[in-house]
């Protein structure tokens, strides 16, 4: 069973397409359940994950009769049982096991989830007891064993180690606890081609290797990929507002062949011991695409008018930092981008491979409008699938509080009165 990880890109147009293709869905919130159901997704194809499910979200999942809830803790198991009892339902569950795989060096530490230092899942040694507890419930039905290692993992070995631990647990549950699970859920996390320095896995070959001992036991394999399905499907188009060159005066001077900045002979540009910088300030910020600011991952950037012999990575003469307008130094998309053409104001850049964790991580930071989304299919046809926000959209649900008594304002008025009185007394 292939379950698309909705958190990667949750636009309803894309969910509807995946549903038409027969895909299942991995969701991590009530909002994601609602998005799926709104486009006609069969709830029997929804797997509900996440380590902080609220009562309201669990109620929604149970009422909707989602296929399976991946249980993250003892307390959550009891909560799910309680809500299933309240709705007179029997809820399918799978226990998310933390397999404690050594993932150091396999991806950015902020997106790893399968070691004992992470908040996710139940420790492997506690698994038999919590499965016994689930089996004893009249309102829970054990369906599988699940885990999730993280994101952007480039080697197969951690997945094999996790799979083998889960299979050993399945064998033990069957032999010692008389609990028969039906599926092994290995989550997602396969690396996607989001930078030229990453080795992209042969995912079909990986899946074949992972599935063989699972299917040989008569079990089903569940996978929950997101980034590997969506990353290279999206680009972020952004306009150059300014090319800002440090070490120049009034825009005079000549182009530096290696920096894209201007060299001005009257300025001691080497005084600090640092090379001149050319910053390309674009109209997109990390509120639009946060991955570089969060994880330091630089995505390929191509000028919209680039010719074949001007693509990044070829012999070049200009070097730029591509930065956004947000008032933080982390608002940067690429440091030392080498191009064989000079960038100018009002031209466009394409930031590549942003189809996953782009819009879903976006925000209104600095009260900036979120971008429009356009779906491009074969040929020249395109469809607007998210309208560009307006300023009014941002605060449409906010309310002023003019009726609140402001103590600070009273203090200012009292101070002003005392000051007026003192001036009057001095005048007399």
C-alpha positions in Angstrom: 0.0 0.0 0.0 1.5 3.3 -1.1 0.3 6.2 1.1 1.3 9.7 -0.1 2.6 11.8 2.9 0.2 14.8 2.7 2.5 17.0 4.7 4.8 17.3 1.8 2.3 19.2 -0.3 -1.3 19.3 0.7 -3.0 21.2 -2.1 -6.4 19.6 -2.7 -5.8 19.5 -6.5 -2.8 17.3 -6.0 -4.6 15.1 -3.4 -7.4 14.6 -5.9 -4.9 13.5 -8.6 -3.2 11.1 -6.3 -6.6 9.7 -5.3 -7.5 9.1 -8.9 -4.2 7.2 -9.4 -5.3 4.8 -6.6 -2.9 6.2 -3.9 -3.5 5.9 -0.2 -2.7 8.8 2.2 -0.5 9.3 5.2 -1.9 12.2 7.3 -0.7 13.8 10.5 -3.6 16.1 11.6 -7.3 16.5 11.5 -6.8 19.2 8.9 -5.1 16.8 6.6 -7.9 14.3 7.1 -10.4 17.0 6.1 -8.4 17.9 3.0 -8.4 14.3 1.8 -12.1 13.7 2.5 -13.0 17.0 0.8 -11.8 15.6 -2.6 -13.5 12.3 -2.1 -10.7 10.1 -0.7 -11.9 6.8 0.6 -11.2 6.9 4.3 -10.2 3.2 4.2 -7.1 4.5 2.4 -6.0 6.9 5.1 -3.3 6.1 7.7 -3.2 8.6 10.6 0.2 9.3 12.1 1.7 12.0 14.4 2.8 12.0 18.1 0.4 14.7 19.4 -3.1 13.7 18.3 -5.8 15.7 20.2 -9.1 14.3 21.4 -10.9 16.3 18.6 -8.6 14.9 15.9 -9.0 11.3 17.2 -12.8 11.8 17.2 -12.7 13.0 13.6 -10.5 10.0 12.6 -12.7 7.5 14.4 -15.9 8.9 13.0 -14.5 9.0 9.5 -13.4 5.4 9.8 -9.9 5.9 8.7 -8.0 2.7 7.8 -5.5 2.8 10.6 -4.2 5.0 13.4 -0.4 4.7 14.1 -0.2 4.8 17.9 2.7 6.8 19.4 2.4 6.1 23.1 0.6 4.3 25.9 -1.4 7.4 26.7 -2.4 7.8 23.1 -3.5 4.1 22.9 -5.8 4.7 25.9 -7.2 7.9 24.4 -7.9 6.2 21.1 -9.7 3.3 22.9 -11.7 5.8 24.9 -12.9 7.7 21.8 -13.6 4.6 19.9 -15.8 3.4 22.8 -17.6 6.7 22.9 -18.5 6.4 19.2 -19.2 2.6 19.5 -16.5 1.8 17.0 -13.7 -0.7 16.6 -10.6 1.3 15.5 -7.8 -0.3 13.6 -4.4 0.5 15.1 -0.7 -0.1 14.5 1.9 0.7 17.1 4.7 3.0 15.9 7.9 1.5 17.1 11.0 3.5 17.6 13.6 1.1 16.2 16.5 3.1 17.6 18.5 2.9 14.4 21.8 4.8 14.3 21.0 7.5 11.8 24.0 9.9 12.5 25.2 11.3 9.2 22.3 9.9 7.1 20.4 13.2 6.9 20.0 16.6 8.6 19.5 15.9 12.3 16.3 18.0 12.4 14.5 15.6 10.1 15.5 12.3 11.6 12.9 10.5 13.7 14.0 6.9 14.3 16.5 6.9 17.1 16.0 6.8 20.9 16.9 10.5 21.2 13.8 11.4 19.2 10.3 11.9 20.5 8.5 9.5 18.2 7.1 6.0 18.8 7.2 3.4 21.5 10.6 1.8 22.6 11.1 -1.6 21.0 11.4 -3.3 24.4 7.9 -2.1 25.4 6.3 -3.4 22.2 5.0 -6.8 23.4 3.3 -5.3 26.4 1.5 -2.5 24.5 0.4 -4.9 21.8 -1.1 -7.2 24.5 -2.9 -4.1 25.9 -4.3 -3.3 22.4 -5.3 -6.9 21.8 -7.3 -7.0 25.0 -9.5 -4.1 24.0 -12.9 -4.6 22.6 -12.6 -1.3 20.7 -9.2 -1.7 19.1 -8.1 -4.1 16.4 -4.3 -4.6 15.8 -3.5 -4.3 12.1 0.3 -3.8 11.9 3.6 -2.5 13.1 4.9 0.9 11.9 8.0 3.0 12.1 9.5 6.1 10.5 13.2 6.9 10.3 13.2 10.5 9.0 13.6 12.3 5.7 16.1 12.6 2.8 17.9 9.3 3.8 20.3 8.4 1.0 21.3 4.9 2.1 19.3 1.7 2.1 21.0 0.1 5.2 19.0 2.0 7.9 15.7 0.9 6.3 16.9 -2.7 6.2 17.9 -2.6 9.9 14.5 -1.1 10.8 12.6 -3.6 8.7 14.5 -6.6 10.3 13.7 -5.3 13.8 10.0 -5.0 12.9 9.9 -8.4 11.3 11.5 -9.9 14.4 8.9 -8.2 16.5 6.1 -9.6 14.2 7.5 -13.1 14.6 7.7 -12.7 18.4 4.2 -11.4 18.6 2.9 -14.3 16.6 4.8 -17.0 18.5 4.7 -15.7 22.0 1.6 -13.4 22.2 -0.6 -15.0 19.5 -1.0 -11.6 17.8 -1.0 -11.7 14.0 -0.2 -8.4 12.3 -1.2 -7.9 8.7 1.2 -5.2 7.6 4.7 -3.7 8.2 4.7 0.1 7.7 8.2 1.5 7.1 7.1 5.1 6.6 8.9 7.2 4.0 12.1 9.2 4.0 13.6 8.2 0.7 15.9 11.0 -0.6 14.9 13.0 -3.6 16.9 14.9 -6.2 17.0 18.3 -4.6 20.6 19.2 -5.1 23.4 18.2 -7.5 25.5 16.9 -4.7 23.0 14.2 -3.5 23.0 10.6 -4.5 19.4 9.7 -5.6 18.4 6.2 -4.6 16.9 3.7 -7.1 13.6 3.7 -5.2 12.0 0.8 -7.1 15.0 -1.4 -6.4 15.0 -0.3 -2.8 11.3 -1.2 -2.4 11.9 -4.6 -4.0 14.7 -5.4 -1.5 12.7 -4.2 1.4 9.5 -6.0 0.5 10.8 -9.5 -0.2 11.1 -10.9 3.3 7.9 -9.0 4.3 5.8 -10.5 1.5 7.4 -14.0 2.0 5.8 -14.0 5.5 2.4 -13.2 3.9 2.4 -9.6 5.2 1.7 -6.4 3.3 4.2 -3.5 3.0 3.0 0.0 3.6 5.1 3.0 2.5 4.5 6.7 3.1 6.7 8.7 0.7 6.3 12.4 0.3 9.4 14.3 -0.8 10.5 11.6 -3.2 7.1 11.9 -5.1 6.8 15.7 -5.0 10.1 17.5 -4.7 11.2 17.7 -8.3 7.6 18.5 -9.4 7.7 22.1 -8.3 9.7 25.3 -9.0 9.5 28.7 -7.3 9.6 31.6 -9.7 10.9 34.8 -8.2 11.8 38.2 -9.5 15.1 40.0 -9.0 14.3 43.3 -7.2 17.9 44.5 -6.8 21.5 43.5 -7.4 23.3 44.9 -4.4 27.0 45.2 -4.8 29.2 45.8 -1.7 32.5 47.6 -2.4 31.1 50.0 -5.1 30.0 53.6 -5.2 27.1 54.9 -7.2 27.1 51.8 -9.4 30.3 52.8 -11.1 33.2 50.5 -11.8 33.8 47.4 -13.8 32.5 43.9 -13.5 34.6 41.5 -11.5 35.1 38.3 -13.5 34.6 36.1 -10.4 32.2 37.9 -8.1 29.6 39.7 -10.1 30.4 42.7 -7.9 31.9 45.9 -9.0 35.5 46.9 -8.4 36.0 50.5 -7.6 39.7 51.6 -7.6 39.1 54.4 -5.2 37.7 52.1 -2.5 40.1 49.9 -0.4 37.9 46.9 -0.9 40.5 44.5 0.5 40.9 46.5 3.7 38.8 43.9 5.6 40.5 41.0 4.0 37.2 39.8 2.6 36.2 39.6 -1.0 33.4 41.9 -2.3 29.9 40.5 -2.3 27.2 40.7 -4.8 23.7 40.1 -3.3 20.8 39.4 -5.6 17.7 40.4 -3.6 14.6 38.6 -4.9 10.9 39.0 -4.1 10.6 35.5 -2.5 11.6 35.0 1.1 12.0 32.1 3.5 8.3 32.6 4.3 7.7 31.2 0.8 10.3 28.4 1.0 11.9 27.7 4.3 14.1 24.6 3.7 17.3 26.5 3.1 16.9 28.6 6.3 15.8 25.5 8.3 18.2 22.9 7.0 20.9 24.7 5.0 19.9 22.8 1.8 20.7 24.9 -1.3 18.5 24.2 -4.3 19.5 24.6 -7.9 18.7 28.0 -9.2 18.4 28.8 -12.9 17.9 32.2 -14.5 14.6 32.2 -16.5 16.5 33.3 -19.6 19.4 30.9 -19.3 20.8 29.3 -22.4 22.0 25.8 -22.5 25.6 26.9 -22.1 24.7 29.2 -19.1 23.3 26.6 -16.7 24.9 26.4 -13.2 27.9 24.2 -12.9 29.5 25.1 -16.2 32.5 27.4 -16.7 31.3 30.7 -15.4 32.3 34.2 -14.4 29.8 35.6 -12.0 29.2 34.7 -8.3 26.2 35.8 -6.3 24.4 35.3 -3.0 20.7 34.9 -3.7 18.8 36.4 -0.8 15.2 37.3 0.1 13.7 40.5 1.5 13.0 39.3 5.1 14.8 41.1 7.9 16.9 38.1 9.0 20.2 36.9 7.8 18.9 33.4 7.4 16.8 34.5 4.5 19.1 33.2 1.9 18.5 30.7 -0.9 22.0 30.2 -2.3 25.5 31.3 -1.2 28.2 31.8 -3.9 26.0 30.8 -6.9 28.2 30.6 -9.9 26.7 31.7 -13.2 28.0 32.4 -16.7 25.7 35.4 -17.1 25.2 38.6 -15.3 22.0 39.0 -13.4 19.9 42.1 -13.7 17.0 43.8 -11.9 13.5 42.7 -12.9 14.6 39.4 -14.4 13.4 36.1 -13.0 15.0 33.1 -11.3 13.6 29.6 -11.0 14.4 27.8 -7.7 14.1 24.1 -8.5 12.8 21.1 -6.7 10.5 22.9 -4.3 7.4 20.7 -4.8 7.7 19.2 -1.3 7.7 21.2 1.9 7.3 24.5 0.0 3.8 25.8 0.5 3.1 23.6 3.5 6.0 25.3 5.4 5.1 28.8 4.1 3.9 31.6 6.4 2.9 35.2 6.5 6.1 36.2 8.4 6.7 40.0 8.0 3.0 40.1 6.9 4.0 38.9 3.5 1.3 37.4 1.2 1.7 33.7 0.3 2.2 32.9 -3.3 -0.1 31.6 -5.9 0.2 27.9 -7.0 -0.2 27.0 -10.7 -0.4 23.4 -11.9 1.2 22.8 -15.3 0.3 19.7 -17.2 1.5 18.4 -20.5 1.9 21.1 -23.1 1.0 24.7 -22.5 -2.0 24.2 -20.4 -2.0 25.4 -16.8 -4.5 25.7 -13.9 -4.5 28.1 -11.0 -4.8 25.8 -7.9 -4.3 28.4 -5.2 -5.0 32.1 -5.5 -2.4 34.6 -4.4 -3.2 36.0 -1.0 -4.1 39.7 -0.5 -3.2 41.8 2.5 -6.8 41.7 3.5 -6.8 37.9 3.4 -4.1 37.9 6.1 -6.1 39.7 8.7 -9.6 38.8 7.6 -10.2 36.7 10.8 -8.5 39.1 13.2 -10.4 41.5 15.4 -9.4 44.7 17.1 -9.9 45.2 20.9 -10.8 48.8 21.3 -13.0 48.1 24.3 -10.1 46.8 26.4 -9.2 49.1 29.3 -5.5 49.9 28.8 -3.8 50.5 32.2 -0.7 51.9 30.5 -2.9 54.6 28.8 -4.4 55.5 32.2 -0.9 55.8 33.6 0.1 58.1 30.8 -2.9 60.3 31.4 -2.2 60.4 35.1 1.4 61.4 34.5 0.3 64.1 32.0 -2.1 65.5 34.6 0.5 65.6 37.3 2.9 67.3 34.9 0.3 69.9 34.0 -0.4 70.5 37.7 3.4 71.0 38.4 3.7 73.4 35.6 0.7 75.4 36.8 2.2 75.5 40.4 5.6 76.6 39.1 3.9 79.3 37.0 2.2 80.7 40.1 
